[in-house]
């Protein structure tokens, strides 16, 4: 994919050949792999993507296939029956299932999880009934854990690393997943706020492109000043989001998700101030969470 904007550090993704850690997977002390006659082949890294049959999971599989270096194998896990097998054979387990399915997925793989495996979750930490924070997942999986959030058109992303999680060998994910180099944030709270802002950004831009919102500029300016974005507001209006804004909005604002709250609130009051929209949606989510906990 070619970059379509110049927000902050938006750049064309590096190829695997340009990544130092990937050179290590093809060379030993400067000797190319094809020259290692009689020497043991370097072990292949395996990444299992759980939930690869879903909208985001299938797009992530395609994206990883584009940017992965030689020596990395991808395993799309689309059936529950394969959870244990894939977990046993993988060096990194990537979770793209819904937040409510994270615990079940981990439970199905827990006893067979590769002892040296790491967990990378793309689940939003938005449910009061399940803790999918870095610490929450790590306590269940007993493995080093990281969380990452990105839009499904690979413009912007951010991540947090849990204790003991190593990016070594996976820099192609943490450097090149999105057009703008992924931003490392301090903790779950910051990433959760980033997730809300990312939803507000794409919902406002897509509503503008469908003609339902007169201008997304006020929202873009508000978001461009926030942690994890910090860039020229003008470039955020050029985000890649597919050729069909109506279809993209339908895909992005999935039922019960965060983006639906932003979409509905903007449709109800298109002139709402961006900061008020952000606070209002956050309050709605917290109110719904309290109501849910009362029923338990």
Secondary structure, 3 states (H helix, E strand, C coil): CCCCCCCCCECCCCCHHHCHHHHHHHEECCEEHHHCCCCCCCCCEEEEEECCCCHHHHHHHHHHHHHCCCCEEEEEECCHHHHHHHHHHCCEEEECCCHHHHHHHHHHHHHHCCCCCEEEECCCCCCCCCCCCHHHHHHHHCCCEEEEEECCCCCCEEEEECCCCCCCCCHHHHHHCCCECCEECCCHHHHHHHHHHHHHHHHHHHHHHHCCCCCCHHHHHHHHCCCCCCCCHHHHCCCCCCCCHHHHHHHHCCCCCHHHHHHHHHHHCCCCCHHHHHHHHHHHHHHHHHHHHHHC
